[in-house]
């Protein structure tokens, strides 16, 4: 059984510049997949190819087994929400939402009824007759979302739709978009460079870098088991420590900083004895103590900086000239001081290996 949305061997070049190279992706019906990556990584280019605003240099894009090749954007039955909302200033909220139905020859009475229903779904009941200038940024975003959904699209594409909102409103809209998506069951592609958005909203995350997919997986799988150094560094905070594999069969490595280390079992990563790698330990997986703990691997550290966030603190120190970051509960900060010499400790399951 084929996937609902399938991209196969997608390449996109602009002259001598390759924007995308051999992108393969399958998305299941009703799934919420986020394209995550830095600027220029290829995530928005991929979205534009799906939408029909650009054409692949090579490769195919199918929805339910039917090719999108040759179809104009308006013929693809895809809903799109952009960062700038793109609302008609001279139309009311309901008229903006009705517009795509009007283009599909839906009569005004029926179309406006459906527009009002969709505005109610996005939390804007009673706002039908307001113009965009009379709405806040978050309300305009909801109108744009309602407009993209009112014609029951096969696919919903969201291109950094929350980038112009302040932090609190952005977090509120994250919850709302996910609620609406689950209620309607619409297959959704969400583009962002914000890892927090990706982690909190997605069924799966597709991490892009330099026109390629670095990793595709569930948010916690990507967070706890990144496959590459780029993914480990881009998603969340990581301690990346140089090491050499000493016994791949038994998951053992040696590091000047951490000494002899046993790491967690890697999935899908072929390692060999003598290979140069990076050990990854998340700051929240490290513990600080005044002495070595018998049941955990450990190394000495000298505290240089303490950054207090209230509920937690980031402790930055050095071990063998390697900077180490540790997340500790806020209550523990009172017993720590810059300049203290103590120990970091971890378990085998806290350590994983990535290659370049």
Residue pairs with C-beta under 8 A, 6 or more apart in sequence:
2 26
2 62
2 65
3 26
3 27
3 28
4 27
4 28
4 29
4 30
4 31
4 63
4 64
4 187
5 25
5 26
5 27
5 50
5 61
5 62
5 63
5 155
5 187
5 189
6 25
6 26
6 27
6 60
6 61
6 62
7 23
7 24
7 25
7 26
7 46
7 49
7 50
7 59
7 60
7 61
8 24
8 59
8 60
8 61
8 62
9 22
9 23
9 24
9 58
9 59
9 60
10 20
10 22
10 23
10 24
10 46
10 49
10 56
10 58
10 59
10 60
10 61
11 18
11 20
11 21
11 22
11 23
11 56
11 57
11 58
11 59
12 18
12 19
12 20
12 42
12 45
12 49
12 54
12 56
12 57
12 211
13 19
13 57
18 211
19 42
19 45
19 211
20 42
20 45
20 46
20 49
20 56
20 211
20 212
21 211
21 212
22 212
23 42
23 46
23 59
23 211
23 212
23 213
24 213
25 46
25 206
25 213
25 216
27 33
27 187
27 189
28 187
29 185
29 187
30 185
30 186
30 187
31 187
31 188
31 203
31 204
32 178
32 181
32 188
32 190
32 201
32 202
32 203
32 204
33 188
33 189
33 190
33 202
33 203
33 204
33 205
33 206
34 189
34 190
34 191
34 192
34 197
34 198
34 201
34 202
34 204
34 205
34 206
35 43
35 44
35 46
35 47
35 189
35 190
35 191
35 192
35 206
35 208
36 43
36 192
36 193
36 195
36 198
36 205
36 206
36 207
36 208
36 234
36 235
37 43
37 193
37 207
37 208
37 209
37 214
37 234
38 193
38 209
38 234
39 193
41 208
41 209
41 210
41 211
42 208
42 209
42 210
42 211
42 212
43 191
43 193
43 206
43 208
44 159
44 160
44 191
45 54
45 211
46 208
47 157
47 159
47 189
47 191
48 54
49 55
49 56
49 61
50 61
50 68
50 78
50 155
50 157
50 189
51 73
51 76
51 78
51 80
51 157
52 68
52 71
52 72
52 73
52 75
52 76
52 78
53 73
60 67
60 69
61 67
61 68
61 69
62 68
63 76
63 154
63 155
64 154
68 76
73 80
74 103
76 154
76 155
77 151
77 153
77 154
77 155
78 153
78 154
78 155
78 156
78 157
79 147
79 148
79 149
79 151
79 153
79 155
79 156
79 157
79 186
80 148
80 156
80 157
80 158
80 159
81 141
81 144
81 145
81 148
81 156
81 157
81 158
81 159
81 161
82 144
82 159
82 161
83 159
83 160
83 161
83 162
83 163
83 164
84 164
85 132
85 140
85 141
85 143
85 144
86 144
87 96
87 132
87 140
87 143
87 144
87 147
88 95
88 96
88 99
88 132
89 131
89 132
89 133
90 131
91 99
91 131
92 128
92 129
92 130
92 131
93 119
93 124
93 127
93 128
93 129
93 130
93 131
93 132
93 135
93 143
93 146
94 112
94 115
94 116
94 119
94 128
94 129
95 112
95 115
96 132
96 143
96 144
96 147
97 115
97 118
97 119
97 143
97 146
97 147
97 150
98 106
98 108
98 111
98 112
98 114
98 115
98 150
99 147
100 147
100 148
100 150
100 151
101 110
101 111
101 114
101 115
101 150
101 151
102 108
102 111
104 151
106 114
114 150
115 128
115 146
115 150
116 125
116 128
118 146
118 147
118 149
118 150
119 125
119 127
119 128
119 142
119 143
119 146
121 146
121 149
121 180
121 183
122 142
122 143
122 145
122 146
122 176
122 180
123 142
123 176
124 139
124 142
124 143
124 146
127 135
127 139
127 143
132 140
132 143
135 143
137 164
137 165
137 169
138 165
138 169
138 172
138 173
141 161
141 162
141 165
141 173
142 173
142 176
144 161
145 161
145 177
145 180
148 156
149 156
149 180
149 184
149 186
153 186
154 187
155 186
155 187
155 188
155 189
156 181
156 186
156 187
156 188
156 189
157 188
157 189
157 191
158 177
158 188
158 189
158 190
158 191
159 191
160 191
160 192
160 193
161 173
161 177
161 190
162 170
162 173
162 174
162 192
162 194
162 197
163 192
165 173
170 197
174 197
174 200
174 201
177 190
177 201
178 200
178 201
181 188
190 197
190 198
190 201
190 202
192 198
195 234
195 235
195 236
198 205
198 219
198 235
199 205
199 219
199 223
199 235
202 219
203 218
204 216
204 217
204 218
204 219
205 215
205 216
205 217
205 218
205 219
205 222
205 235
206 213
206 215
206 216
207 213
207 214
207 215
207 216
207 222
207 230
207 231
207 234
207 235
208 214
209 230
209 234
214 227
214 228
214 230
214 231
215 222
215 226
215 227
215 228
215 231
217 225
222 231
222 235
223 235
223 236
223 282
224 282
224 352
225 266
225 267
225 352
226 232
226 235
226 238
226 280
226 352
226 354
227 268
227 269
227 354
228 354
228 355
228 356
229 240
229 278
229 354
229 355
229 356
231 354
232 238
232 240
232 278
232 280
232 354
233 240
236 282
237 282
237 283
237 325
237 327
238 280
238 281
238 282
238 283
239 279
239 280
239 281
239 282
239 283
239 286
239 324
239 325
240 278
240 279
240 280
240 354
241 255
241 257
241 258
241 278
241 279
241 280
241 281
241 322
242 255
242 256
242 257
242 276
242 277
242 278
242 279
243 253
243 254
243 255
243 258
243 261
243 276
243 277
243 278
243 279
243 353
244 253
244 254
244 255
244 274
244 275
244 276
244 277
245 252
245 253
245 271
245 272
245 273
245 274
245 275
245 277
245 353
246 252
246 253
246 254
246 260
246 273
247 273
248 271
248 272
248 273
248 275
250 262
251 262
251 263
251 264
251 265
251 266
251 348
252 260
252 261
252 262
252 263
253 260
253 261
253 262
253 263
253 277
253 279
253 353
254 260
254 261
255 261
255 279
256 320
256 322
257 299
257 319
257 320
257 322
257 324
258 279
258 297
258 299
258 319
259 297
259 299
261 279
261 297
261 351
262 297
262 348
262 351
263 279
263 348
263 351
263 352
263 353
264 348
264 349
264 350
264 351
264 352
266 352
266 353
269 353
269 354
269 355
271 277
271 353
271 355
275 355
277 353
277 354
277 355
278 353
278 354
278 355
278 356
279 351
279 352
279 353
280 351
280 352
280 353
280 354
281 346
281 350
281 351
282 350
283 314
283 325
283 326
283 327
284 327
285 346
285 350
286 324
286 326
286 327
286 344
286 345
286 346
286 350
287 293
287 296
287 326
287 344
287 345
287 346
288 301
288 315
288 326
288 328
288 332
288 336
288 342
288 343
288 344
289 298
289 342
289 343
289 345
290 342
290 343
291 343
292 298
292 343
292 345
293 343
293 345
296 345
296 346
296 347
297 345
297 346
297 347
297 348
298 343
298 344
298 345
298 346
299 319
299 320
299 343
299 344
299 345
300 319
300 341
300 342
300 343
301 317
301 318
301 319
301 324
301 326
301 341
301 342
301 343
301 344
302 317
302 318
302 319
302 339
302 340
302 341
303 315
303 316
303 317
303 336
303 337
303 338
303 339
303 340
303 341
303 342
304 316
304 317
304 318
304 338
304 339
305 315
305 316
305 317
305 338
306 313
306 314
306 315
306 316
306 333
306 336
306 337
306 338
307 313
307 314
307 315
307 316
308 330
308 333
309 330
310 330
311 329
311 330
312 327
312 328
312 329
312 330
313 327
313 328
313 329
313 330
313 332
313 333
313 336
314 325
314 326
314 327
315 325
315 326
315 327
315 328
315 336
316 323
316 324
316 325
316 326
317 323
317 324
317 326
317 344
318 324
319 344
324 344
326 344
328 336
